[in-house]
Amino acid sequence: MTNPSLWIDRPADEGPRVATPELRPRVAPRARRRPLRPARRRPWVVDTLAAVAGLGLGATLALGIAAESAGSLSAAGGLATAAGRLTGLVAAYAMVVVVVLVARFPPLERAIGQDRLVRWHRKLGPYPLFLLAAHGILITVGYAQAAGDGVLHQFGQLLWTYPGVLAATVGGAFLILAGVTSYKRARRRMAYETWWTVHLYTYLALFLSFSHQVDTGASFVGHPANTFWWTALWIGTLALVVICRVGLPVWRSLRHQVRVVAVEPAGPGAVSVILGGRRLDRLPVAGGQFLQWRFLRRGMWWQAHPYSLSETPDAGRLRITVKDLGDHSRAVSRLRPGTRVAIEGPYGAFTADARERDRVLLVAAGVGSAPILSVLGDLPEHVDVTVVLRGHSPQDLLLRDEIVAEVRRRGGHTHEVVGPRERVRLTAESFRRAVPDIAERDVYLCGPEGFMDGVRAAVLNAGVAPARIHFESFAT
Ligand SMILES: Cc1cc2nc3c(=O)[nH]c(=O)nc-3n(C[C@H](O)[C@H](O)[C@H](O)COP(=O)(O)OP(=O)(O)OC[C@H]3O[C@@H](n4cnc5c(N)ncnc54)[C@H](O)[C@@H]3O)c2cc1C
């Protein structure tokens, strides 16, 4: 935006530059669509979740503290053992919270958004692992002091003679492996599928660690009520994961029988996939959301990838637009009509309901224009819209013609910002110049990570409140 000559401002009365029949705008016929429960980020849900998690933590600490006595603490190794028990209990509880965050529980997904839930999962994830390591060390030291034994010998004793401890140690090793492979640098070096498979083992790890908690934990042995609540917590969490991550997707896939209808070119290295199915009007989906798509054909059936809707969902069809960034996204362009598709989702809170104001700025770069277009189509007619499309060249402005046509229909403005990054920067000043009332708007933002960071900083500096900046991250 430092070079205003590179801006093409397209006001309401001007038509799209190119309107080919394949790219003609499709505005979803809204009348047949079932009213959706809004996918809105709701602060009270976050507060309630935090309160419930806090209560659970309090109950867990109470379990640990109640199991100790003046006698047990003053005995040899008593303090280390008590600290070890407490860290073990808190680690196990934190694990439950970390798993619930990514259980894909629809009300949480709708109210908070998967990107935020995954961010919390990542932030919180390392702490149970630190606590787990502390638990192992403290318990071993405490037991060694009590027995007047060497730490290593005592460790062997614990492994071989205490019920469930060997399995729990193997489980702990899996958990630590999952943690290490999630570390940013390690993660970048490995294929997504490798990381995902390692992560899958965390469920096995949790399963392995459970029996030693209730069979040997001082808070549970001889305390049936405690054992009942702890078991219920773990079984409840397992049920939530199985229902939301397996049961619901299988049910929805069988119910809607989604199939590929057509694959159309959508720009350099990008295709749009039109999907049809049964009773799609009953799928609770909104523009801007994404699903995990598993195309059931050779070489693709074993992996599900997230792609956002690139069109406001219609009663009879869905559409995604995919840029070829790797094996899977490239293979999408070779899909044949009729290919069956298993779906998981919809997910995400990047929807028209997230906005607070009736003036909206939507900013897209690259394939980020996919959810931007489907949110745009879902905004109520009275909302004042301005769209900024950013690309290295005009061809990079994916779905441009449809966006321009829809903005024009609504009487809004489209700004096309084209040129290399070094010459054309999106700054607070250029946003203020192009969209003078930007501080009064909600901002929807989608594009590559670096682009989103830059635009987020710019619109914050331009006076947009953080709560009114909505973004969908394509990074995992
Ligand atoms: C919420 C969300 C919405 C998205 N919407 C779109 C969209 O509308 N259009 C589009 O073109 N792209 C979208 N993406 C990105 C798309 O999912 C990846 O480009 C695609 O999965 C890459 O897979 P690949 O095998 O082609 O590439 P790879 O070379 O395997 O991976 C390229 C990048 O994609 C990530 N990735 C790979 N597999 C997955 C997976 N199963 N789940 C999540 N990330 C993965 C990798 O970590 C890597 O950073 C979205 C991503 C997310 C998280």
The ligand as an SDF file (V2000), in Angstrom:
LIG
                    3D

 53 58  0  0  0  0  0  0  0  0999 V2000
   -8.4280  -24.6070    9.2670 C   0  0  0  0  0  0  0  0  0  0  0  0
   -7.7200  -24.7940    7.9470 C   0  0  0  0  0  0  0  0  0  0  0  0
   -8.3760  -24.4650    6.7820 C   0  0  0  0  0  0  0  0  0  0  0  0
   -7.7260  -24.6140    5.5490 C   0  0  0  0  0  0  0  0  0  0  0  0
   -8.3810  -24.2560    4.4240 N   0  0  0  0  0  0  0  0  0  0  0  0
   -7.7510  -24.3740    3.2240 C   0  0  0  0  0  0  0  0  0  0  0  0
   -8.4040  -24.0110    2.0150 C   0  0  0  0  0  0  0  0  0  0  0  0
   -9.5590  -23.5700    1.9970 O   0  0  0  0  0  0  0  0  0  0  0  0
   -7.7230  -24.1590    0.8450 N   0  0  0  0  0  0  0  0  0  0  0  0
   -6.4290  -24.6260    0.8180 C   0  0  0  0  0  0  0  0  0  0  0  0
   -5.8610  -24.7350   -0.2740 O   0  0  0  0  0  0  0  0  0  0  0  0
   -5.7830  -24.9660    1.9630 N   0  0  0  0  0  0  0  0  0  0  0  0
   -6.4110  -24.8610    3.1520 C   0  0  0  0  0  0  0  0  0  0  0  0
   -5.7580  -25.2290    4.2920 N   0  0  0  0  0  0  0  0  0  0  0  0
   -4.3800  -25.7390    4.2010 C   0  0  0  0  0  0  0  0  0  0  0  0
   -4.4240  -27.2030    3.7670 C   0  0  0  0  0  0  0  0  0  0  0  0
   -5.0380  -27.9770    4.7630 O   0  0  0  0  0  0  0  0  0  0  0  0
   -2.9980  -27.7080    3.5320 C   0  0  0  0  0  0  0  0  0  0  0  0
   -2.4220  -26.9450    2.5150 O   0  0  0  0  0  0  0  0  0  0  0  0
   -3.0300  -29.1500    3.0920 C   0  0  0  0  0  0  0  0  0  0  0  0
   -3.5300  -29.9730    4.1250 O   0  0  0  0  0  0  0  0  0  0  0  0
   -1.6150  -29.5410    2.7460 C   0  0  0  0  0  0  0  0  0  0  0  0
   -1.4940  -30.9390    2.5850 O   0  0  0  0  0  0  0  0  0  0  0  0
   -0.4990  -31.5170    1.4790 P   0  0  0  0  0  0  0  0  0  0  0  0
   -0.3740  -32.9790    1.6460 O   0  0  0  0  0  0  0  0  0  0  0  0
   -0.9300  -31.0200    0.1450 O   0  0  0  0  0  0  0  0  0  0  0  0
    0.8560  -30.7510    1.7770 O   0  0  0  0  0  0  0  0  0  0  0  0
    2.0330  -31.1080    2.7390 P   0  0  0  0  0  0  0  0  0  0  0  0
    3.2860  -30.8120    2.0150 O   0  0  0  0  0  0  0  0  0  0  0  0
    1.8530  -32.4460    3.3810 O   0  0  0  0  0  0  0  0  0  0  0  0
    1.8200  -30.0040    3.8630 O   0  0  0  0  0  0  0  0  0  0  0  0
    1.8910  -28.6070    3.6070 C   0  0  0  0  0  0  0  0  0  0  0  0
    1.4690  -27.8970    4.8860 C   0  0  0  0  0  0  0  0  0  0  0  0
    0.1290  -28.2700    5.2800 O   0  0  0  0  0  0  0  0  0  0  0  0
    0.1020  -28.8540    6.5930 C   0  0  0  0  0  0  0  0  0  0  0  0
   -0.7460  -30.0680    6.5570 N   0  0  0  0  0  0  0  0  0  0  0  0
   -0.5040  -31.2100    5.8730 C   0  0  0  0  0  0  0  0  0  0  0  0
   -1.4690  -32.1180    6.0950 N   0  0  0  0  0  0  0  0  0  0  0  0
   -2.3460  -31.5350    6.9460 C   0  0  0  0  0  0  0  0  0  0  0  0
   -3.5520  -31.9640    7.5740 C   0  0  0  0  0  0  0  0  0  0  0  0
   -4.0730  -33.1850    7.3790 N   0  0  0  0  0  0  0  0  0  0  0  0
   -4.1620  -31.1190    8.4230 N   0  0  0  0  0  0  0  0  0  0  0  0
   -3.6720  -29.9040    8.6400 C   0  0  0  0  0  0  0  0  0  0  0  0
   -2.5510  -29.4220    8.0740 N   0  0  0  0  0  0  0  0  0  0  0  0
   -1.8920  -30.2280    7.2530 C   0  0  0  0  0  0  0  0  0  0  0  0
    1.5350  -29.2500    6.8940 C   0  0  0  0  0  0  0  0  0  0  0  0
    1.7950  -29.1480    8.2900 O   0  0  0  0  0  0  0  0  0  0  0  0
    2.3490  -28.2510    6.1060 C   0  0  0  0  0  0  0  0  0  0  0  0
    2.5240  -27.0620    6.8370 O   0  0  0  0  0  0  0  0  0  0  0  0
   -6.3990  -25.1120    5.5150 C   0  0  0  0  0  0  0  0  0  0  0  0
   -5.7590  -25.4650    6.6990 C   0  0  0  0  0  0  0  0  0  0  0  0
   -6.4070  -25.3150    7.8990 C   0  0  0  0  0  0  0  0  0  0  0  0
   -5.6990  -25.7010    9.1780 C   0  0  0  0  0  0  0  0  0  0  0  0
  1  2  1  0
  2  3  1  0
  2 52  2  0
  3  4  2  0
  4  5  1  0
  4 50  1  0
  5  6  2  0
  6  7  1  0
  6 13  1  0
  7  8  2  0
  7  9  1  0
  9 10  1  0
 10 11  2  0
 10 12  1  0
 12 13  2  0
 13 14  1  0
 14 15  1  0
 14 50  1  0
 15 16  1  0
 16 17  1  0
 16 18  1  0
 18 19  1  0
 18 20  1  0
 20 21  1  0
 20 22  1  0
 22 23  1  0
 23 24  1  0
 24 25  2  0
 24 26  1  0
 24 27  1  0
 27 28  1  0
 28 29  2  0
 28 30  1  0
 28 31  1  0
 31 32  1  0
 32 33  1  0
 33 34  1  0
 33 48  1  0
 34 35  1  0
 35 36  1  0
 35 46  1  0
 36 37  1  0
 36 45  1  0
 37 38  2  0
 38 39  1  0
 39 40  1  0
 39 45  2  0
 40 41  1  0
 40 42  2  0
 42 43  1  0
 43 44  2  0
 44 45  1  0
 46 47  1  0
 46 48  1  0
 48 49  1  0
 50 51  2  0
 51 52  1  0
 52 53  1  0
M  END
$$$$
